[in-house]
Amino acid sequence: MRLVIDTSKVTFTVGRDVQPRTDQNGVQRVERNTNIPMWSVQLVAMDDGGAEVINVTVAAPQPPKVAIGSLVTPVELQAIPWAQNGRNGVAFRASEIKAVAGSKSGSAASAS
């Protein structure tokens, strides 16, 4: 079951540099059916109720081109519930992370 999240009222900001998604041996994970490398993007999700930090997995040949502090849109963001060895949680996955048009990543507005 795919649980796609409505992100229309949420603002997403990149929290840290994109990281390869690795297994316990430090080897980058790949998508099962395609062998495309997987990447982890830390996002700060903010809405009227506050903010939450989430890690979103994206499968892409190259890491998403996003910078810390830039506004982004996760495309087809999914919540994937999991349970393993008595632990459980929610994993997040998106088909793509797009920079928001006009977002000036990492630069401060200059005052005159």
N, C-alpha and C positions, 0 to 999 in steps of 0.2 A: 504494500500500500504506500502510495506517495502522499505525504502530507505537505503540500506547498503552502508557504506562509504568505499572507497578504502583507506586503511591505510598503503599501501606499502611504501610510502615516508614520513611517519610521525613517529616521536619518541615520546613515551608516558612515562612520569615519574609520580609516585604517589606523590600527593601534600599534603595529610594528611591521618590520620588513617581512615580506613573504618568505616562508620557510618550506623546504621540501618536506613532504609527509613521509616519515621514515618508520621502519619496523623496529623491533627491539634490538636488532643488530646494526642499526644505523643505515640500512639500505633503503633507498627511496622506494616507496610503494608505487605500484602501477595499477591502473584499472584492469579488472579481470578480463573483460572481453576485448579490450582494445590495446592493452599494453601502453596506454598513455600515462605519463608520469602524473602523480598527484601532488598538490601544493596545499599548504595551510595558510589561510589569511586571517589574522586576528582583526575583528571588527568591533567597534563600540557602537551598539545599537541604542538610539535614543528616541523616546516618544513622550507623550504627555505624562506617562507613569514613571519616568526616570530613565536610567541607562543600565545596560548590561553588556558585558564583554563576552563575545562568542567567537569560537574558532570555526571557520568555514573551509571545507575541503573543496577544491576545484581540480578537475582533471584537464590538463592542457599540455601541449608539447613544450611550451615555454612558460615561466612563471608569469602571473598576471602583472601588467605594468601599472602598478599603483604605488604611491608613496605614503609614508607615515603622515597622518594628519589630513590626507585628502578625502573628500567626500566621494563615496562610491555607491553603486547600486548592485546588489547581488541579484543575478538573473535566475529565476526559477528556484528561489531559496526553499530548501526542504528541511523539515525536522524529521530525524530518523531515531525513534526510540530504540534503546538497546538494553540488554541485560546479559551479564556474563560473570560467572563465579561469585554470585551473591551481590554484585555491584550493578548499578543501572544508571542510565542518564539519557541525554539526547545529543546526538551528533547532528551537525549542520552541513549541508552540501549545496552547492550552487553550480549551475552549468557554466557560469562566467561571472567575473567581477568587473564591472565597467566603471571607469572614472566618470563623475558627473561633469557635464559640459560646463566650462567656466570656472571649475574648481581650481584654485591656485594652490597646488600641493606644496607644503613646506615653506611658503613665503608669507610674510606678514604684510599687511596693508600699510603703506607709508602715509604718515600724517604730514600735511603741509603747514 
